[in-house]
Amino acid sequence: MASTDRHSRDWPVTSSPEEIRAKLEAGRAVIASGLHALADEIEALPLEGAAEALSWLGDQIEGLLREADRILGAQGGRRQT
């Protein structure tokens, strides 16, 4: 099965810009909440643990940005930096 077939099943078609914006805002709120919780956990770690956690977090953020670029590229948009 082609990769696009799998993704078309996973992601329902969204027709309006308002729906897309609403979903992006909801996603941003979830991510922000998770990042705040993670920051609290990192602050409680010893320094060597915090450095490892920050490195992992950086990797996760890079992956998230790549995925956002992929999704926006599929919708004909581009992420602004």
C-alpha atoms as an extended CHARMM CRD file, in Angstrom:
* protein
*
        81  EXT
         1         1  MET       CA              0.0000000000        0.0000000000        0.0000000000  PROA      1               0.0000000000
         2         2  ALA       CA              1.3250000000        3.4520000000       -0.8520000000  PROA      2               0.0000000000
         3         3  SER       CA              2.2420000000        5.9400000000        1.8660000000  PROA      3               0.0000000000
         4         4  THR       CA             -0.3590000000        8.4250000000        0.6460000000  PROA      4               0.0000000000
         5         5  ASP       CA             -3.0870000000        5.7690000000        1.0100000000  PROA      5               0.0000000000
         6         6  ARG       CA             -2.1830000000        5.2550000000        4.6640000000  PROA      6               0.0000000000
         7         7  HSD       CA             -2.1460000000        8.9770000000        5.3530000000  PROA      7               0.0000000000
         8         8  SER       CA             -5.4540000000        9.5660000000        3.6000000000  PROA      8               0.0000000000
         9         9  ARG       CA             -7.0630000000        7.1060000000        6.0170000000  PROA      9               0.0000000000
        10        10  ASP       CA             -5.3810000000        8.6280000000        9.0590000000  PROA      10              0.0000000000
        11        11  TRP       CA             -6.2260000000       12.2510000000        8.3010000000  PROA      11              0.0000000000
        12        12  PRO       CA             -9.8210000000       13.2110000000        7.4900000000  PROA      12              0.0000000000
        13        13  VAL       CA            -10.1810000000       15.7350000000        4.6880000000  PROA      13              0.0000000000
        14        14  THR       CA            -10.6560000000       19.2330000000        6.0670000000  PROA      14              0.0000000000
        15        15  SER       CA            -12.2680000000       21.5980000000        3.6330000000  PROA      15              0.0000000000
        16        16  SER       CA            -12.2750000000       25.0270000000        5.2400000000  PROA      16              0.0000000000
        17        17  PRO       CA             -9.4350000000       27.2550000000        6.4340000000  PROA      17              0.0000000000
        18        18  GLU       CA            -11.3940000000       27.8660000000        9.6440000000  PROA      18              0.0000000000
        19        19  GLU       CA            -11.3970000000       24.1300000000       10.4360000000  PROA      19              0.0000000000
        20        20  ILE       CA             -7.6690000000       23.9330000000        9.7430000000  PROA      20              0.0000000000
        21        21  ARG       CA             -6.9540000000       26.9540000000       11.9790000000  PROA      21              0.0000000000
        22        22  ALA       CA             -9.1290000000       25.5270000000       14.7700000000  PROA      22              0.0000000000
        23        23  LYS       CA             -7.2940000000       22.1840000000       14.6250000000  PROA      23              0.0000000000
        24        24  LEU       CA             -3.9000000000       23.9000000000       14.5790000000  PROA      24              0.0000000000
        25        25  GLU       CA             -4.8330000000       26.0520000000       17.5870000000  PROA      25              0.0000000000
        26        26  ALA       CA             -6.0830000000       22.9940000000       19.4960000000  PROA      26              0.0000000000
        27        27  GLY       CA             -2.8620000000       21.1710000000       18.6530000000  PROA      27              0.0000000000
        28        28  ARG       CA             -0.7570000000       24.1330000000       19.7530000000  PROA      28              0.0000000000
        29        29  ALA       CA             -2.6000000000       24.2720000000       23.0850000000  PROA      29              0.0000000000
        30        30  VAL       CA             -1.9490000000       20.5650000000       23.7130000000  PROA      30              0.0000000000
        31        31  ILE       CA              1.7240000000       20.9290000000       22.7660000000  PROA      31              0.0000000000
        32        32  ALA       CA              2.1730000000       24.0410000000       24.9370000000  PROA      32              0.0000000000
        33        33  SER       CA              0.6040000000       22.2910000000       27.9180000000  PROA      33              0.0000000000
        34        34  GLY       CA              2.8610000000       19.2710000000       27.4320000000  PROA      34              0.0000000000
        35        35  LEU       CA              5.9430000000       21.4660000000       27.0870000000  PROA      35              0.0000000000
        36        36  HSD       CA              5.1210000000       23.3140000000       30.3130000000  PROA      36              0.0000000000
        37        37  ALA       CA              4.7180000000       20.0140000000       32.1610000000  PROA      37              0.0000000000
        38        38  LEU       CA              7.9650000000       18.7180000000       30.6700000000  PROA      38              0.0000000000
        39        39  ALA       CA              9.7940000000       21.9160000000       31.6350000000  PROA      39              0.0000000000
        40        40  ASP       CA              8.6360000000       21.4280000000       35.2370000000  PROA      40              0.0000000000
        41        41  GLU       CA              9.9810000000       17.8630000000       35.1880000000  PROA      41              0.0000000000
        42        42  ILE       CA             13.2950000000       18.9780000000       33.6750000000  PROA      42              0.0000000000
        43        43  GLU       CA             13.7350000000       21.6730000000       36.3440000000  PROA      43              0.0000000000
        44        44  ALA       CA             13.4690000000       18.9640000000       39.0160000000  PROA      44              0.0000000000
        45        45  LEU       CA             16.2340000000       16.8200000000       37.4490000000  PROA      45              0.0000000000
        46        46  PRO       CA             19.8930000000       16.8980000000       38.4510000000  PROA      46              0.0000000000
        47        47  LEU       CA             21.9770000000       18.8380000000       35.9120000000  PROA      47              0.0000000000
        48        48  GLU       CA             23.2310000000       15.7690000000       34.0480000000  PROA      48              0.0000000000
        49        49  GLY       CA             19.6600000000       14.4700000000       33.7370000000  PROA      49              0.0000000000
        50        50  ALA       CA             18.4380000000       17.8670000000       32.5810000000  PROA      50              0.0000000000
        51        51  ALA       CA             21.0510000000       18.0090000000       29.8120000000  PROA      51              0.0000000000
        52        52  GLU       CA             19.9800000000       14.5930000000       28.5240000000  PROA      52              0.0000000000
        53        53  ALA       CA             16.2920000000       15.5460000000       28.7140000000  PROA      53              0.0000000000
        54        54  LEU       CA             16.9190000000       18.8180000000       26.8740000000  PROA      54              0.0000000000
        55        55  SER       CA             18.7720000000       16.9830000000       24.1230000000  PROA      55              0.0000000000
        56        56  TRP       CA             15.8700000000       14.5520000000       23.7640000000  PROA      56              0.0000000000
        57        57  LEU       CA             13.3960000000       17.4470000000       23.7550000000  PROA      57              0.0000000000
        58        58  GLY       CA             15.3570000000       19.2080000000       21.0040000000  PROA      58              0.0000000000
        59        59  ASP       CA             15.2030000000       16.0460000000       18.9000000000  PROA      59              0.0000000000
        60        60  GLN       CA             11.4450000000       15.8160000000       19.4490000000  PROA      60              0.0000000000
        61        61  ILE       CA             10.9250000000       19.4680000000       18.4730000000  PROA      61              0.0000000000
        62        62  GLU       CA             12.9540000000       18.9820000000       15.2850000000  PROA      62              0.0000000000
        63        63  GLY       CA             10.7990000000       15.9760000000       14.4040000000  PROA      63              0.0000000000
        64        64  LEU       CA              7.6380000000       17.9540000000       15.1200000000  PROA      64              0.0000000000
        65        65  LEU       CA              8.7870000000       20.7770000000       12.8590000000  PROA      65              0.0000000000
        66        66  ARG       CA              9.6190000000       18.3200000000       10.0610000000  PROA      66              0.0000000000
        67        67  GLU       CA              6.1600000000       16.7730000000       10.4030000000  PROA      67              0.0000000000
        68        68  ALA       CA              4.5160000000       20.2170000000       10.3720000000  PROA      68              0.0000000000
        69        69  ASP       CA              6.4390000000       21.0860000000        7.1970000000  PROA      69              0.0000000000
        70        70  ARG       CA              5.3280000000       17.8070000000        5.6320000000  PROA      70              0.0000000000
        71        71  ILE       CA              1.6750000000       18.3840000000        6.5300000000  PROA      71              0.0000000000
        72        72  LEU       CA              1.6790000000       22.0100000000        5.4690000000  PROA      72              0.0000000000
        73        73  GLY       CA              3.4720000000       21.1310000000        2.2410000000  PROA      73              0.0000000000
        74        74  ALA       CA              0.7590000000       18.5470000000        1.5020000000  PROA      74              0.0000000000
        75        75  GLN       CA             -1.8560000000       21.2870000000        2.0320000000  PROA      75              0.0000000000
        76        76  GLY       CA              0.0050000000       23.7950000000       -0.1350000000  PROA      76              0.0000000000
        77        77  GLY       CA              1.1520000000       25.9730000000        2.7970000000  PROA      77              0.0000000000
        78        78  ARG       CA              4.4760000000       26.6370000000        4.4680000000  PROA      78              0.0000000000
        79        79  ARG       CA              5.3960000000       27.0210000000        8.1110000000  PROA      79              0.0000000000
        80        80  GLN       CA              6.7040000000       30.4890000000        8.9200000000  PROA      80              0.0000000000
        81        81  THR       CA              9.8180000000       30.6690000000       11.0950000000  PROA      81              0.0000000000
